Each structure stands twice: as C-alpha cells, then as structure tokens.
Amino acid sequence: MTIMLEQARNIIRPTREAMLQRAPSVHHFWNENKMMFKEAWAEWEDNDGHEGIMLDSTLYAPEMRHAVEQSWEDPAKEISVKDLWHEIFPNVYKAQFFDPKKLHILRNYLQLAANADIPIRPPYGIVLNRGGAMLDPRSEGYLAAPIFQSFYQQLMDYYMRPISRLLFPDIYGYDSQTFGFSIQWQAGKDVDLRAHSDASSVTLNINLNLPGEKYSGSAVRFMDPKSRRVESLSFEPGTALIHHGKVPHASEPITEGERHNFVLWLYGEHGQTPYQHGEESDRVSAQKRWTLPQISPQNYAPF
C-alpha cells in the first residue's frame, strides 16, 4: 500500500514566496510532516521509484574507488589517493570523482526523485534554487529515499571525510558533521551566486553534468585573499573541486544550458570550523584519517 505516498502527493505545499521569506509556517510544514515524507520516500522506492537503479561504489571513477578502498584496508597507502588530486588554485584541488560513463545512473535516479511529486525543500541559502534539493537528514524536507541516503552516507563517510583530512590536515576534529544539497543552474532562471565563503571546514563541489551535456558560462570563480589572485575554473563531468570553506568563491552566470552539481560540506559540532579558532590541528596519523567519527550527528543545519 502507498498510503503515505498518496498523502504526501496531495498535501498543500508552502508557496515559493513563503519559502523565500522563510516564514514560520514553512518551518512548521516541514517538521510537522517529517515522518510522513520519510515513509512516502520509502513507499516510492518500494513501488516504482528506482526502477532497478542501484547507487553504489561503481559510480565512482575506477582510479578513485580503487585508491580509496585500498586506503581503508591499509591507510599507509593513502598517497595513491592524494596523487589523484591536483592543486589548481591555492587550497583548491581537482580530481575525477565519479565515472563519466556511469553518471547517467545517478542523474536518472535524481530525475525520478524530482518527478516523484513528494515535497522536497530547495536550498534556501542560494536564493531557493528551483532544481535543487537538500540531501542531509539534518535538513528540513531532505531527499529521504533510503537508496539515496545509503549512497550519500557512503560518499560522506568513506570518501569525502578521509580525502578532506588528507588534503587539509587542519580540519581533523572539525569534520564530524555532514551537510549537502544539489543545485541546478538554468539559463534564464537560477543563473549565478555572488561571492561568498562557506560555513564549512571543507567543501566538495561535484559536476554531475553528463558527457556531451553542454552549457556556457557558470564557471566557479575563486579569490585568494593573500595574493588577491582571481581565477575562473571550469570542471568536467564527474570531476570535483575541493577546498577550505573559507576560500572566497562565486558561481558565474550561466548563459546557455544547465549545470548540475552536488555541494557537500563537513564541519564540527555546533557548526565549528578550524579557521574560526585560528588553531592548527596536531599532525594526525594516516590510521586516524581513515576512521569514522565517534560523535553522533547533530540537528544543527547552516541553512
């Protein structure tokens, strides 16, 4: 039976204006119906949601998957992970993260979820991006589909966190909490994002565009506060940029087509980040980097 799914699809939803204004009624809507929406996503997957689609480790670029799996077995081999990331701007690294040949699987799943007609909250923090969704359980109206959540948690715990600790040692201890959202830049609709820094210890931005899915503009512009160097960076399907949250950056206007991304954050308890305290973490061992945090998830969400 699909009782909760039907209820979720028929519920009266907040207006876009109310969400943009962050009205108290919107907050009440998401919290009052949290369990209904969670059960609705489970019913959707059980009936026709995923249509045989599996989100698993085969979506990662083979070199990345092999290096990460090898490092979990033997952290002393983590150099094989580090060698895949190239510093292309001060404190900004780039690597092939997902397999471009497999990206259609993830994108098809996300499109099915968008068509499920279950209320899902757009990211308020970026002017209510129309094609975006909150991904983390700490967020109101998040994408609670079980298959997706299993994939998301693996991505954060087994890939993003140890990679972040390897590239940015100072974030160790400020990386127990996760946060994430998807965005969709569309020419003529949601087109850009002004210069800002993130409330994260580290940010991972993954391009989900398919090979051959062209767009114009929409580069990510980075600014180095020390040298005042400014550079616009583009990245290909399945590639990722990772950087300290404090690095100022902006999304340039998209002029044609669409750009699809995951934006993922790590930070510490109560939103703490290392640069807020001006502290450098003691050098940690490889064995400590390749571990799961022992601190439970909190309810705090940056937006």
N, C-alpha and C positions, 0 to 999 in steps of 0.2 A: 504494500500500500504506500501511497505517496501523500499522506495527509499533511505533513509539514511543508512539503514542496508546494502543494496547492495553496496552502495558506500564505506562504512566503510570496508566491507569484501574485496573489490577489491583494496583498496588503497595500494600503495607501502610503505613498512614499513622500519624504520631505521634498520640497521644491529646491531647484538649484539655487534660487535666491536665498532660501533659508540656510542652505549649507554654506554658501559663500559668507553669510553673516554669522555663521557658527551659532545659530540660535539654540537656546537651551532645549527646545523641543526636539531638535535634531539629535542632540546627545542622548536625550531620553529615548528616542526612537530606536537607536542602535542598541542601547543597553537593555531596554525592556524586551527586545525581540532576539537577543543574542543566541539563546539556546534554540529557538525556532529556526533561525537561519543556519546554525551549525548542523542541526538534524536535516534541514532541507538539502544542504550540500551533500550529505551522506546519501540521502534518498536519490538525489540526482545522479550521483556516481553509480549507485546500485542498479539504476534502471537504464538510463541511456546517456549518461554524462560523458564517460571516457571512451566509449565505443572501441574498446580494446587497446587504447593508447596507454603505454606504460612510460612513466617518468622515472628513469633510473640512471645509474652511473654511465651507461653507454652514451648519454647525451654529451658527456664531456669530451674535449679534444683528446685523442688517444695518448699523446705525449703527456698531457696534464694528468689524465687519470692514472696512467702508469706511475708517474713520478710521485703523486700524492699517495697512492696505495702502497708503494714501496716505502715511503717515509713513515707511514703509520706502522708498518711492520718493523722498520729499523730507522729511527729518527736520524741516525748518523748519516743516512743517505739523502738528507733533505737538500743538499746542494743541487741535486737534479731538479728540484722544484724551483729553486732560486734562479737557476740558469735559464729557465723559460721566460722570466720576467726581465724586461729591458727598460731602463730608466730613460724616458723620452723627454722629461722636463724635471726640474728639481722636485724630488719627492713624489713624482708621478711615474708609475710603472705600467707597462702594457704587455699583454700576453694573449695567445689564443686560448680561450677558456672553454667554450663549447665547440663541438664539432659542427662546422657549417652544413655538412651533409645530413645532420640529424636535427637541425634547428626547426624544421617543419613540424616535427613531432610535438615539441613544446608549444610552438605557435598555434598549431591546430587545437591543442588542449585549451590554451588560453582563449581562443576564439569560441570554442564550445562553451566555456565557462561564461564568457561575455553574453552568449546567446541563451543562457540558462534561465534568464528572467528572474533571478534571485537578487534581491537588493544587495549591492556591494558599494562600499564607500570609496569615492575618488580621493586622491591625495589633496587635502585642503591646503597643505603647505606650499603647493605650487599652483595656486590660483585655480583649484578644482579641475585639474586635468581631466578632460572628458573620457579619454580612453584608458585612464589609469585605474589602479586598484591597490588597496592596502593588502599586504601579504602576510604580516606577522600576527600571531594570535593576540598580542597585546593591543592591537589596533581595533577600533570600532568598525564593524562591517567588513571584516577581513575575508579573504578568499579561504573559507574553512573546508574546502573539499579535501577529504582525507588523503587521496593520492597526491595532490599537490603539496599538502602540508608535510608529508613524509619526504618528498623531494626537497622542499625548501629547507627543512631542518638538516638534512644531509649536506646540502650546499653550505649552510652557515657553519655547522659544527665540524665537518670533515674537510672542507675546502677553504672557505674564507678565513676562518679564525687562525688556523696554523700558518697559512700563507701570509696573513697580515702580521703575525708575530715574527715571522722570518724576515720580512721586508722592513718592518717598523718595530724594532725591539721595545721601544718606549711605551707601546700600547698594552704590553702584558700587564694584566691586573685591571685594565680598563676596557675589557673586551668580553665580559660575561653576558652582556645583554644584546639582543638582536632586534633589528628593525628593518623593514623593507617595503618597497612599493614598486609598482610598474608605472611607466608613463608612455604616452603615445603622442608624439609631436605630429601635428597635422597642419599642412599649409592652409592658411585662411581660418584656422580655429585656434588651437593651443600651439603657439609658434615659437616661444622662447622663454628664457628665465634669466632675470638680471643677475649681476654679480653678487655672490654671496659666499659664505663658508658654511659648512655643515656642523650640526650639533653632534658630531660623531668623533670617535677616536680614529676611525678609518672608514673610508667609503669605497665600495666596489660598484662600478658602473659597467654593465654588460650590454653590448649591442645585440639585440635579438632580430635584427633585420635578416631576411633570407638572402642568399646569394642571388644577385640579379634584381633584387628589390631596391630600385634606385630612389634616391632623394637628393635634393640640393639644399645647401646651407646646413644649419643645425650642428655645426662643429662645437666642441666644448672648448671654451677659451679659458686658459689658466693664467694667473698672475703670480709672480714670485715677489713677495714683499721685500726681500733683501736686495735683489738686483734690479727690481722693477721690470724685469723681463715679462713680456706678454706674448703668448703663442696660442694659436687656434689649432686644436688637434681633432682629427677625424679617426674613427676606428671601424674596422671592417666587421662583417657578420661573424658573430660568435666571439669576437675579441673583447677584452675587458681592460678598463683603466682602473687602477687602484691608487689611492692617495690618502694622506692625512686629511681628516675633515677640515682642518684649519686652513688648508690651501685655498685661496680665493679662486672661484671659477664661475662661469656663466655658460648658458646654452644660447648659441647664436640663433637668429631667426631661421626657421625652415621656410624655404621659398617654393618647394615643389615636392610632392610625395608625402611619405610618412616615415618617421623613425620610431622604433620600438626599443625600449630599454627596461632592464631591471636596475634599480638603485638600492643598494644594500648597505646597512650601517652596523657597526659594532660600537658599543660604549660600555662604561662600567655601571655599577649600582647607582641609582638615583641620577642617571644621566652624566656621571662623571667622565671626563676625558683628561688625558695626561697634560695637555697644554694649559688647562685651567689652573693647574697647581704648579706649573713650572718645574716639575720633577722628572728626572730621568730614571727609568726602571733599571734596577740592577741587571746585569747581563744574565740572561736565563739560559739554561741548557737546552739542547735540542730535545731531550726527553720531556722537558716541561712544555715546550711549544706544542708538541703533538699529544696533547691531552684535552679532555673535555672539562669545562668549568664545573666546579662543585657548587656553585651558587645558583639558587633557583631563579627562574625568570620572574621579573617584577612586572607590575602593571603600568609603570610609567612609560608613556609614549611621547616623543618630541612634538608630534602634531597628529 
